[in-house]
Amino acid sequence: MCGNCIITALLNVDAYPDALEAGRPFALEWLVQSGVGAGSDDRRLPFESYSAAALKTWLDAKHREQVDSYQADASAMTQSREELIHQSVQLCPMMVFIDGGWLQRFSSVVSCGTAIGSLLYHIYADELGNGSVTENYPNVYRELMHRMGVELPGFGTREFAF
């Protein structure tokens, strides 16, 4: 089963009961890939016990590092426009289906009533666009593709998966 097909099946496991079995090796491979070089830099949380203030300080510093890295590399563009578009098209299924997929089906009345469930619900609402179709994350990515001159098939179609 292709990677995008597995993702689609996992997000619709009720319709694809064999997805969990097929998804296991897929997920394990991605876990291995994401772990490559994981210990090579300082990406640990900077505290032993959780502290909202410490987390905010740490996140602000990481965000600043990320922004500064883009500014430093702005003059060193190595990809052509065509290469950037190709890479964006290849990432599209992952960005659309996986990015917010961890939030899917968590929002039961019981879990939304908890402190963490409430925070997750707000993230979920942001991913959906907070009621604005134009701010819905998959639609934002589709618009990005459109501005790059790429017309994507519908997200729920077989053509999109391939």
N, C-alpha and C positions, 0 to 999 in steps of 0.2 A: 504494500500500500504506500503511495507517495506521501511525503511529509505533509503537504497541504491537505491531503485527503484525511490523514490521521487527525490533524488539528480540527478539521471540520467535524469529523466523527466524534472526537472527544468533547467538543462543545455541544454536541447533540447526542449524547450517549443513550438517551431514551430510544432514539430511532436506530442506533447502531450498537447493539449490545456487545458485539465482539471488539469494540473500540478499545476497551480497557486492556485486553490482551495484546492487541497490536500496538497500543500506545506505550506500553511498558518499555520495550527496547528503544523506541524513539525517544522517550523521556530520558532514559539512562544515557543514551548517546549525547544528548544535549547537556546533561549534567556533567558528563566527562569533559565535553568541549568547554563548558563554562568554567570548569575547575582548572584548566590548563593555565599555568602561571599564576594561579590565585594567590600563592604565597610569596610572589616575587616583589610585591610592593606593600606599602602601608595602607591597607584598605580596611583594617579592623576598626570597629567602633572604639572611640577613645576613652571608654569608661567601663568599669566592671558592673556597677549597678545603674539601672536606667534613671536618667534625669532628662526631663524635657528640655531644660536650658542647655545641658551639655550636647544633646542631640541637635538642637537648633544651631548652636555655635559650630559644631562639626559639619553639619549640612551646608551652612552658609559658606564655610571655608572651601568645601568640595565644589560647590556651585561656582564660586569665584575662580577656583583653579580651572574648571571646565571652560568658563567664559573666556578667561585669559588665554587658554590654549588655542581657542578658535581665533582670537585676535592676533596671536603670534603667528599662526599658520595661514592667515588670510592671503598673504602675498605668495605663499608657496603652494598654490593650487596645482595639483598634479593630475587631476582627473579632467578629461574632456567633458563637455556637456553631455555627449552621448553616453559616456561611461557612467556619469552620475545618474542619468535617467535610467539606464539599464539596472544599476544597483538599486535604485529606488523602487523599480518595478519588482525586482526579485525580493525585496524586503516587504513589499506591500502585504502579502498574506500574513506574515508574521506580525507586522505592526498592527494590522487590523484585527486579527483573530486572537493573537496571544497577549498583546499588551494589556488589555483589560479583561482577558479571559479568567484570570484568577479571581475576579470579583463576581463572576456569573453564578447564579443560584445560591448565593449566600444569604440573600436578603429576606430571610423568614422574619416573621413578626418577633419571634423569640430573640434572634441574634441582633436585629436592629435596635432592640431595647437595651442592649448592653452598651457600655462606654466605647468599647472597641468596635462593636457592630455599627454604632452610630457614625464613627469616623469612616469606616469602610463604606457605609452607605453614601456619605458625602463624596468620597472618591468615585464611587460608582456613578453618582449623579453627574459629576464633572465629566466622566468618560462619555456619558450619554448626551452631554451638551446642556444639562440643566433645563431641559424642555425646549431648547432651540435646535432645530434640525440642522442648521448650518454650523453649529458648534459641536455636533456629535462627532466623536473622534474618527470613526470610519469615514464619515462624510468630509471631514477636514482633509484626510489623506487622499480621498478620491479627488477633491478639488485641487490639491497639490499635483496629482498626476495629470489632471486635465490641463493645468497651467504649463505642464511640461510637454503637452501635446500628446499625451497617452490617454486613450479612452479605454477604461477597464470594463470588463463584463460585470454583471451584477454580482455582489458579494456572495450570494447564496447559490450561484450557478456552478455547474461542473466546469465550465470554461474558465471561471475565476480560479478554481483549484489548480488548473493546469497552466 
